[in-house]
């Protein structure tokens, strides 16, 4: 029997005939199981995947019916069931996607160009259409289909490269032409296409390809083509393409900048000045944008930063500081920068000051860091920028209401938009006033058909003047055109500004204007809308619908209220999240304090995040690991705020619940400094002994690499803590204590049926036994661990289980099938964002390739590992890669092979 997913889902019998599976949900079950590479998929996950949140009545019975139908079609022995769920038994040679991957990997290991071309052709011939073509809209195959499509394009690029190298221009063009049309922004494809055209004598077409690519990149991304592509273009112009090597395009610089929902209006001059300052080779390295709330500092900073992405090879990053507590330290801010840039902070010694660590980590970088909304932590930001700017290639842009007043700072004070002149017509008014242009554009978005006319121009001018040209105020007013005319808005503003501004008094005039404007918008809301809006201000980083309902609702649904607030521009919707603008959030917090609801709303906020963190913590260990990591990543700012509020309220129970639920997330993300600080804060709160306090003490001890006295219970969390503590002690050099804790953990886990901890302890013990030289016992433990982790569909666990197997194979030059496992591990680590594991797995693959005599592949893998380690400031990884590469160069000169076992020593499961 054979299975096909490279195209529509198809199953063939042994004679080559198709096996009919016509019922849609039955086919969907098979597609889902195949997308999981033969791993077990839980019944809950299958139900969620198949019915996407709208399950039928008695969903498990319905699912079982579909499984039974699938078994009748394929044979009962093909669909296996266990406590972990269901899986389909498919050998690698029975699935076209597995055969495709294997052929591409074999091509990569092949030095002979002709053989490589043949293997790549065979691999690409397996494709019958887009992967999982008949389930293109299903979320459960989207990621796997995207990975397969990326591999297909990469294989096609390599095949074209082989054919260009062999002078087979027509064959190369046949591969590239369609791919270039399908991927209009993929630069390496365009470079290969240009080269094939030029070498086949079609220089004019090659130049047109470059021109079209440049236009698209500038229009859609705001960047120029990669220098390698521009160099190829120049060589074609000079008719030198025959001697130019195949283009090697670097990855597009990384960035976390959001995509603006609307165009930036009226800031052309300011944007150009700031951009010029930051891009000048000897220009200022610290630029601060100041101005009152609502004037558009963040919007301008993002616009400038997006235009400079191509200038900074290590990326352009925005770090949001609005959610930081006023009492936060510079180290707390440094931790936020480290997390945003994806650096491996957990590799640092816990005693290292994070500001100093960040200073060293960015040495040699060329990057732009935008520190946004800093007015409440100005002193701490001033200290942090000193560390950032110690690295010559780093530039910093800060948005704040007051300057930092540090040496080397260049301050751009952002003024409000230009106001209209008196007594001029609509066209002149729009041309001369950026405030009017902004009002008109936002008005047209709110009320299609709105236009600036002779009749309404004076009223629009009055509105813009009354609002002092403050962009946020103008946007809030323009949104009201859905319900009011321009004349009614102007009259309302006149009334509003004749009244005292209350708490706004004493502020600069434009700050009073903005507060009065938000006041006016507030007074137009219904009581229910005000209640929801002020309660939303407890969120530091937006919230989902569920989060909004948890803190805002009193037994009623709030979705219609949220939609209404979005329509009024008081709330911004970004995907599935709702977010208050900075100035609106500050106003709403004041309103919340006026009502006396603060304590209750904060209690709801803390309870919601504690409950959700506890609900998702188990998902970090199993099939839904990636989903859970994404949730924790997204909610990190709010989770930190919930913990701060719990500590401030002396709510030990909630604080301990939060830190215990987040502990394993901190492990996976290498957030050791945050883990220690948060656990210490929770444990300092007064309270009696409890299981939660004991668990938090255990986590803290393990993060600090020391013993923790157990209370004798044999529960599942206790077993996990024993294992984690043992692994940490062993890694820290306390081998005997570490071994003892791991053995205790294994016994506890088996006693209570904790399969996950049993597998983790087995993987750790496999490393211990390998250090003792007992390879058979080590392999037995590792394989047993891998078997359990595969049943549980825990991809992090498989990484740990495979580590001792890889080390044993390096020693004995024996790795049947291990390379395939490690390549699967590599994909998992990349998808989960586990960068230390990515680097470690690349080293393992490289050492195995060296042991097989595949020097070029081994060198490529070590170079890739070094690149990622440098990008993530993982110093041990850089040092290990350099040591191997140096030995490889020396061995090449001597005609020998480098030592495959270099740096293949002890590896901790923790």
Secondary structure, DSSP 8 states (H G I E B T S, - for coil): -EEE-SSS-EEE-TTS-B-----HHHHHHHHHHHHTTT--B-HHHHHHHHHTT---TTHHHHHHHHHHHHHHHH-GGGEEEETTEEEE---GGGBHHHHHHHHHHHHHH---HHHHHHHHHHHHHT--SSTTGGGTT-HHHHHHHHHHHHHHHHHHHHHHHHHHHTT-HHHHHHHHHHHHHH-TT-HHHHHHHHHHHHHTT-HHHHHHHHHHHHHHHHHHTS----HHHHHHHHHHHTT-GGGS----------B-----SS---S-HHHHHHHHHHHHSTTS-SEEEEE--TTS-HHHHHHHHHHHTGGG-TT-EEEEE-TTS-TT--HHHHHHHHHHHHT--GGGS-TTS-HHHHHHHHTTT--EEEEEES-GGGHHHHHHHHHHHTTSTTEEEEEEESS----TTEEEEE--------SS--HHHHHHH-HHHHHHHHHHHHHSTT----HHHHHHHHHHHHHTTT-HHHHHHHHGGGGTS-HHHHHHHHHHHHTS--GGGTTS-HHHHHHHHHHHHHHHTS-HHHHHHHHHHTT-SS-B-HHHHHHHH-SSS--HHHHHHHHHTTSEEEETTEEEE-HHHHHHHHHHHHHHT-HHHHHHHHHHHHHHHHHHHHGGGSSTTHHHHHHHHHHHHHHHHHHHHHHHHTT-HHHHHHHHHHHHHHHHHTT-HHHHHHHHHHHHTS-----HHHHHHHHHHHHHTT------S---HHHHHHHHHHHHHHHHTT-HHHHHHHHHHHHHHHHHHT-HHHHHHHHHHHHHHHHHTT-HHHHHHHHHHHHHHHHHHT-HHHHHHHHHHHHHHHHHHT--TTHHHHHHHHHHHHHHHT-HHHHHHHHHHHHHHHHHTT-HHHHHHHHHHHHHHHHHTT-HHHHHHHHHHHHHHHHHHHHT----TTTT-------
